[in-house]
């Protein structure tokens, strides 16, 4: 991997980003349920807008340090696609990213519960149906394909609004409301509120998300066979790629 940012700093960014993402999802869900108790459609609208905007901000905040994956699917695709060309995450880094993202997601749910004084309880909301599983495959595949298409075509700077917009839209065009993230799925178990998911629904969601990962990687390779060369720029350029001082130094280096 060509990034120069130390792994502990990247893991801190992934932990904080994952935690804040779930805090946004759960916290806005609790607020929506309180403000619009009689209108589930309005609750979902409020929840999706907050999530889309919050995710975009978090990508801008943490992306230059870790790439702003916040999602084991994105990290796994980053490793798989970049491994042959020496880019992306190494296996040990993939494991560290995944564990950190899950821990952050759980902490984010606990933080949202504490802020709104609802108490922490395991969710009782069963979500898994065949339709929801298909929705998770679609949402996850689209997310993976999107972030690699942006990186491969030199448009990673648009990742914050593009990914935020995609997830916000997928709240509505998928039957599952687009979890598309195993870490977020596990984190949302720890809140028995609007955004929660019962433990019994988690395995089906995660399996569907992994199927979506495979589909997304396949679509990416079909469209951009050399997408792995841009793995260091997923979701956004990070490490030395994100440091303008590095770019200026390279421009003045006669060896480049």
VOBA-540523 format. One record per residue: residue in three letters; x negated, y negated, z negated of N, C-alpha, C in turn. Coordinates in steps of 0.05 Angstrom, whole numbers, padded with zeros to 5 digits, always signed. Layout:
N
ALAXYZXYZXYZ...
END
This chain:
256
UNK-00017+00024+00000+00000+00000+00000-00018-00025+00000UNK-00011-00045+00016-00028-00068+00019-00023-00090-00001UNK-00001-00088-00016+00005-00109-00035-00016-00111-00056UNK-00022-00136-00065-00043-00141-00084-00031-00145-00112UNK-00005-00146-00115+00007-00151-00141+00005-00126-00159UNK-00005-00129-00184-00008-00107-00202+00018-00093-00207UNK+00017-00066-00210+00041-00050-00214+00057-00059-00239UNK+00045-00065-00262+00061-00074-00284+00078-00099-00279UNK+00067-00118-00264+00083-00141-00256+00106-00134-00238UNK+00101-00116-00219+00122-00107-00201+00144-00093-00216UNK+00136-00076-00235+00156-00061-00251+00172-00080-00269UNK+00159-00101-00280+00174-00120-00295+00195-00134-00278UNK+00187-00141-00253+00206-00154-00235+00229-00136-00228UNK+00223-00110-00224+00244-00091-00217+00263-00086-00241UNK+00251-00086-00265+00268-00082-00289+00287-00106-00293UNK+00275-00130-00292+00292-00154-00296+00312-00157-00274UNK+00304-00152-00249+00323-00155-00227+00346-00135-00228UNK+00339-00110-00235+00360-00090-00237+00379-00096-00260UNK+00367-00104-00283+00383-00111-00306+00402-00134-00300UNK+00392-00155-00288+00408-00178-00282+00429-00172-00260UNK+00423-00155-00242+00442-00147-00221+00466-00134-00235UNK+00461-00115-00253+00484-00101-00266+00498-00120-00285UNK+00483-00139-00298+00496-00159-00314+00515-00176-00298UNK+00507-00183-00274+00525-00198-00256+00549-00182-00249UNK+00545-00157-00241+00568-00140-00232+00587-00135-00255UNK+00577-00127-00278+00594-00121-00301+00606-00146-00313UNK+00589-00166-00317+00598-00191-00330+00620-00205-00313UNK+00616-00206-00287+00636-00219-00270+00662-00202-00269UNK+00659-00176-00271+00682-00158-00272+00698-00163-00297UNK+00685-00165-00320+00699-00171-00345+00713-00198-00344UNK+00698-00218-00334+00710-00245-00332+00734-00245-00314UNK+00732-00231-00291+00754-00230-00272+00779-00216-00284UNK+00774-00194-00299+00796-00180-00312+00810-00197-00333UNK+00794-00215-00346+00806-00232-00366+00820-00256-00354UNK+00809-00267-00332+00821-00291-00320+00845-00285-00302UNK+00844-00261-00290+00866-00254-00271+00877-00227-00278UNK+00889-00224-00302+00897-00198-00312+00919-00184-00296UNK+00934-00199-00281+00957-00187-00267+00951-00183-00237UNK+00927-00189-00228+00922-00189-00199+00895-00174-00194UNK+00896-00149-00187+00872-00133-00183+00857-00143-00158UNK+00872-00151-00138+00859-00161-00114+00842-00186-00119UNK+00853-00204-00135+00838-00228-00143+00814-00221-00160UNK+00818-00201-00178+00795-00192-00194+00772-00182-00177UNK+00779-00166-00156+00758-00156-00139+00745-00178-00123UNK+00761-00198-00114+00750-00221-00100+00730-00236-00117UNK+00737-00241-00142+00720-00256-00160+00694-00240-00165UNK+00698-00214-00170+00675-00196-00175+00656-00195-00151UNK+00667-00193-00127+00650-00190-00103+00635-00216-00096UNK+00648-00238-00100+00635-00264-00094+00611-00268-00114UNK+00616-00263-00139+00595-00266-00159+00572-00247-00153UNK+00578-00222-00145+00557-00203-00140+00541-00211-00115UNK+00554-00219-00094+00540-00228-00070+00521-00251-00075UNK+00531-00271-00089+00515-00294-00095+00492-00288-00114UNK+00499-00272-00135+00479-00265-00155+00457-00248-00143UNK+00464-00229-00126+00443-00212-00113+00425-00229-00096UNK+00436-00248-00081+00419-00265-00064+00399-00280-00081UNK+00408-00291-00103+00390-00307-00121+00369-00289-00133UNK+00376-00265-00141+00356-00247-00153+00335-00238-00133UNK+00343-00234-00108+00323-00227-00087+00303-00250-00084UNK+00313-00275-00084+00295-00298-00081+00277-00300-00106UNK+00287-00294-00129+00272-00297-00154+00250-00276-00156UNK+00257-00251-00152+00238-00229-00158+00225-00217-00133UNK+00236-00223-00110+00226-00211-00085+00196-00215-00080UNK+00185-00239-00084+00157-00244-00079+00138-00227-00097UNK+00149-00217-00119+00132-00201-00137+00134-00171-00130UNK+00158-00160-00128+00162-00131-00125+00175-00123-00099UNK+00184-00142-00083+00200-00135-00060+00230-00136-00065UNK+00238-00137-00091+00266-00138-00098+00282-00114-00088UNK+00271-00090-00094+00286-00066-00086+00311-00063-00103UNK+00308-00062-00129+00330-00059-00149+00347-00035-00143UNK+00336-00016-00128+00353+00006-00118+00335+00030-00111UNK+00338+00053-00123+00322+00076-00116+00324+00085-00087UNK+00347+00079-00074+00350+00086-00046+00330+00070-00029UNK+00329+00044-00034+00311+00027-00019+00282+00035-00024UNK+00275+00040-00049+00248+00048-00056+00241+00075-00043UNK+00259+00094-00043+00254+00120-00030+00250+00117+00000UNK+00266+00100+00013+00263+00095+00041+00236+00081+00047UNK+00229+00063+00029+00204+00049+00032+00180+00068+00032UNK+00181+00087+00013+00160+00107+00012+00160+00125+00036UNK+00184+00136+00043+00186+00156+00065+00178+00144+00092UNK+00188+00120+00098+00182+00109+00124+00153+00098+00126UNK+00142+00089+00103+00116+00077+00105+00093+00096+00100UNK+00099+00121+00092+00077+00139+00083+00057+00146+00104UNK+00066+00149+00129+00049+00157+00151+00030+00136+00160UNK+00038+00111+00156+00021+00088+00165+00006+00075+00142UNK+00008+00086+00118-00006+00075+00095+00007+00050+00084UNK+00032+00046+00089+00047+00023+00078+00068+00033+00058UNK+00080+00014+00045+00102+00021+00026+00092+00032+00000UNK+00110+00043-00015+00104+00054-00042+00090+00080-00040UNK+00072+00085-00059+00060+00112-00062+00079+00128-00079UNK+00076+00155-00079+00095+00172-00095+00096+00164-00124UNK+00074+00159-00137+00074+00151-00165+00089+00125-00169UNK+00085+00106-00151+00098+00080-00152+00128+00084-00148UNK+00136+00102-00130+00164+00107-00126+00177+00117-00152UNK+00164+00136-00165+00175+00146-00190+00177+00124-00211UNK+00157+00107-00213+00157+00085-00233+00179+00065-00226UNK+00182+00058-00200+00203+00040-00192+00231+00051-00200UNK+00235+00077-00194+00261+00089-00199+00268+00089-00228UNK+00250+00098-00245+00255+00098-00274+00261+00070-00284UNK+00245+00051-00275+00248+00024-00284+00274+00012-00276UNK+00283+00018-00251+00309+00008-00241+00332+00019-00257UNK+00331+00045-00264+00352+00057-00280+00353+00045-00308UNK+00330+00042-00321+00329+00031-00347+00340+00002-00347UNK+00332-00013-00327+00341-00040-00324+00371-00042-00321UNK+00382-00024-00304+00411-00023-00299+00427-00018-00325UNK+00417+00001-00341+00431+00008-00366+00430-00016-00385UNK+00406-00029-00387+00404-00052-00404+00422-00075-00395UNK+00425-00078-00368+00442-00099-00357+00471-00095-00365UNK+00480-00070-00365+00508-00065-00374+00512-00071-00403UNK+00492-00063-00419+00494-00069-00448+00494-00099-00454UNK+00478-00114-00438+00477-00143-00441+00504-00155-00435UNK+00516-00147-00413+00542-00158-00405+00563-00151-00426UNK+00563-00127-00436+00582-00120-00458+00578-00138-00482UNK+00553-00143-00489+00548-00160-00513+00556-00188-00508UNK+00551-00199-00485+00558-00227-00479+00588-00232-00481UNK+00604-00212-00472+00633-00216-00472+00646-00203-00496UNK+00630-00191-00514+00641-00181-00539+00660-00158-00535UNK+00656-00141-00515+00674-00119-00510+00665-00093-00523UNK+00641-00093-00533+00631-00068-00544+00622-00049-00523UNK+00603-00032-00529+00593-00012-00510+00607+00014-00513UNK+00619+00024-00492+00633+00049-00492+00629+00062-00465UNK+00629+00088-00464+00626+00103-00438+00652+00099-00422UNK+00648+00093-00397+00671+00087-00380+00690+00111-00377UNK+00715+00105-00375+00735+00125-00370+00748+00124-00342UNK+00736+00107-00325+00747+00102-00298+00737+00123-00279UNK+00754+00142-00272+00746+00162-00252+00749+00150-00224UNK+00728+00153-00208+00728+00140-00182+00723+00160-00159UNK+00714+00184-00165+00705+00201-00143+00728+00215-00128UNK+00731+00209-00103+00748+00223-00084+00733+00227-00059UNK+00744+00242-00040+00730+00246-00015+00726+00219-00001UNK+00747+00203-00001+00745+00177+00012+00724+00159-00001UNK+00722+00160-00027+00702+00144-00041+00674+00154-00033UNK+00671+00181-00031+00645+00192-00023+00637+00182+00005UNK+00656+00182+00023+00650+00172+00050+00643+00143+00049UNK+00657+00128+00032+00651+00100+00029+00622+00095+00020UNK+00613+00112+00001+00586+00109-00009+00565+00116+00012UNK+00571+00136+00028+00553+00143+00050+00550+00119+00069UNK+00572+00107+00077+00572+00084+00095+00558+00060+00083UNK+00564+00054+00058+00552+00031+00045+00522+00034+00042UNK+00513+00057+00034+00485+00062+00029+00469+00063+00055UNK+00480+00076+00076+00467+00077+00101+00463+00049+00113UNK+00484+00033+00112+00483+00006+00123+00462-00011+00108UNK+00461-00008+00082+00442-00024+00066+00413-00017+00074UNK+00406+00009+00075+00379+00017+00082+00372+00008+00110UNK+00390+00012+00129+00385+00003+00157+00381-00027+00159UNK+00397-00042+00144+00395-00071+00144+00368-00081+00135UNK+00359-00072+00112+00334-00083+00101+00310-00076+00118UNK+00310-00053+00130+00287-00046+00148+00289-00059+00175UNK+00313-00064+00185+00316-00079+00210+00306-00107+00206UNK+00312-00120+00184+00303-00147+00178+00273-00148+00176UNK+00261-00129+00162+00232-00129+00159+00218-00123+00186UNK+00228-00104+00201+00215-00096+00226+00216-00118+00246UNK+00237-00134+00246+00240-00155+00266+00230-00182+00257UNK+00216-00183+00234+00204-00208+00225+00224-00227+00213UNK+00247-00217+00204+00268-00234+00192+00273-00228+00163UNK+00252-00217+00149+00255-00211+00121+00262-00235+00104UNK+00255-00259+00113+00262-00283+00098+00292-00287+00096UNK+00307-00273+00113+00336-00275+00112+00349-00253+00094UNK+00332-00237+00081+00342-00215+00066+00361-00223+00044UNK+00354-00245+00029+00371-00253+00007+00400-00259+00016UNK+00405-00277+00035+00433-00281+00043+00445-00257+00058UNK+00428-00243+00074+00439-00221+00089+00448-00197+00072UNK+00430-00190+00053+00437-00167+00035+00460-00175+00017UNK+00459-00200+00006+00482-00209-00010+00508-00208+00005UNK+00507-00218+00030+00532-00218+00046+00541-00190+00052UNK+00523-00172+00058+00531-00144+00064+00544-00131+00040UNK+00532-00133+00016+00543-00121-00007+00570-00134-00014UNK+00572-00160-00012+00597-00174-00017+00619-00164+00002UNK+00612-00161+00027+00632-00152+00047+00639-00123+00042UNK+00619-00106+00034+00624-00078+00030+00642-00072+00006UNK+00644-00091-00013+00664-00088-00034+00691-00084-00022UNK+00696-00096+00002+00722-00096+00014+00726-00075+00036UNK+00705-00070+00052+00709-00052+00074+00702-00023+00068UNK+00693-00017+00044+00689+00011+00036+00709+00017+00014UNK+00718+00042+00013+00738+00051-00006+00726+00052-00035UNK+00699+00054-00037+00686+00057-00063+00678+00031-00075UNK+00683+00008-00062+00673-00018-00069+00643-00020-00069UNK+00630-00003-00055+00601-00005-00048+00583-00007-00073UNK+00580+00015-00087+00559+00017-00107+00532+00018-00093UNK+00529+00038-00075+00506+00040-00057+00479+00039-00072UNK+00479+00049-00097+00455+00046-00113+00457+00065-00137UNK+00440+00086-00138+00442+00105-00160+00437+00092-00188UNK+00418+00073-00189+00412+00060-00214+00436+00044-00224UNK+00448+00029-00207+00472+00013-00214+00494+00032-00222UNK+00497+00054-00208+00518+00073-00214+00515+00083-00243UNK+00490+00091-00250+00485+00101-00277+00489+00079-00298UNK+00481+00054-00291+00484+00032-00310+00513+00027-00316UNK+00530+00029-00296+00558+00022-00299+00574+00043-00315UNK+00561+00066-00321+00573+00085-00339+00577+00074-00367UNK+00559+00055-00374+00558+00045-00402+00576+00021-00407UNK+00597+00018-00391+00616-00004-00396+00644+00006-00389UNK+00662+00007-00408+00689+00016-00402+00707-00009-00395UNK+00699-00021-00373+00712-00046-00364+00718-00043-00334UNK+00725-00065-00322+00733-00066-00294+00712-00053-00275UNK+00686-00056-00282+00665-00047-00264+00654-00019-00271UNK+00666-00006-00291+00655+00019-00301+00661+00042-00283UNK+00646+00064-00288+00650+00089-00273+00646+00112-00293UNK+00664+00130-00293+00663+00153-00312+00640+00171-00305UNK+00627+00183-00326+00604+00201-00321+00611+00223-00301UNK+00635+00233-00301+00642+00255-00283+00642+00247-00254UNK+00644+00221-00248+00644+00212-00221+00615+00206-00211UNK+00596+00205-00229+00569+00197-00221+00556+00217-00202UNK+00556+00243-00208+00542+00262-00190+00552+00260-00161UNK+00578+00258-00157+00589+00256-00130+00580+00230-00116UNK+00580+00208-00131+00571+00182-00121+00541+00184-00113UNK+00525+00195-00130+00496+00196-00125+00490+00214-00101UNK+00503+00237-00099+00500+00254-00075+00508+00239-00050UNK+00530+00225-00050+00539+00210-00027+00518+00188-00020UNK+00507+00175-00040+00487+00154-00035+00462+00166-00023UNK+00454+00190-00032+00430+00203-00020+00436+00211+00009UNK+00460+00220+00014+00467+00226+00042+00466+00200+00059UNK+00475+00178+00047+00474+00152+00061+00445+00144+00066UNK+00427+00150+00046+00399+00144+00050+00388+00159+00074UNK+00395+00185+00077+00385+00200+00100+00396+00189+00126UNK+00422+00182+00126+00433+00170+00150+00420+00144+00157UNK+00416+00127+00136+00404+00101+00141+00376+00103+00152UNK+00360+00122+00141+00333+00126+00151+00334+00136+00180UNK+00352+00155+00186+00355+00165+00213+00362+00143+00233UNK+00381+00126+00225+00388+00103+00243+00364+00084+00246UNK+00350+00079+00225+00327+00061+00226+00306+00072+00245UNK+00300+00097+00243+00279+00109+00261+00289+00110+00290UNK+00315+00114+00294+00325+00115+00322+00323+00087+00334UNK+00328+00066+00319+00327+00039+00330+00299+00028+00330UNK+00284+00033+00309+00257+00022+00305+00238+00044+00296UNK+00227+00059+00316+00210+00082+00308+00185+00074+00291UNK+00176+00050+00294+00153+00041+00279+00160+00024+00254UNK+00184+00028+00244+00194+00012+00221+00176+00015+00197UNK+00163+00038+00194+00146+00042+00171+00123+00023+00169UNK+00115+00011+00191+00093-00008+00191+00101-00034+00175UNK+00127-00038+00172+00136-00062+00158+00146-00055+00130UNK+00139-00032+00119+00149-00024+00093+00140-00043+00071UNK+00117-00056+00074+00108-00075+00053+00125-00100+00053UNK+00142-00104+00072+00159-00128+00074+00188-00122+00066UNK+00193-00100+00053+00220-00092+00044+00222-00095+00014UNK+00244-00108+00005+00266-00121+00019+00256-00148+00030UNK+00237-00160+00016+00224-00184+00026+00194-00181+00023UNK+00177-00196+00038+00148-00194+00035+00140-00199+00006UNK+00121-00183-00004+00113-00187-00032+00083-00182-00034UNK+00072-00189-00057+00043-00186-00061+00029-00206-00043UNK+00008-00197-00030-00007-00216-00013+00009-00226+00010UNK+00029-00211+00019+00046-00220+00042+00062-00244+00034UNK+00068-00247+00009+00086-00269+00000+00070-00293-00010UNK+00044-00292-00009+00028-00314-00020+00018-00332+00003UNK+00029-00356+00005+00020-00374+00027-00009-00380+00026UNK-00022-00379+00003-00050-00384+00001-00066-00363+00016UNK-00056-00338+00016-00069-00317+00031-00067-00322+00060UNK-00043-00331+00069-00039-00336+00098-00057-00358+00107UNK-00060-00379+00091-00077-00402+00099-00106-00393+00100UNK-00114-00376+00080-00142-00367+00080-00148-00350+00105UNK-00129-00333+00112-00132-00316+00135-00135-00332+00161UNK-00119-00354+00162-00120-00371+00186-00147-00384+00190UNK-00161-00389+00168-00187-00402+00169-00210-00383+00169UNK-00204-00357+00167-00225-00337+00166-00232-00328+00194UNK-00257-00332+00203-00264-00325+00231-00262-00295+00236UNK-00260-00279+00215-00258-00250+00218-00230-00241+00226UNK-00210-00260+00225-00183-00253+00232-00176-00263+00260
END
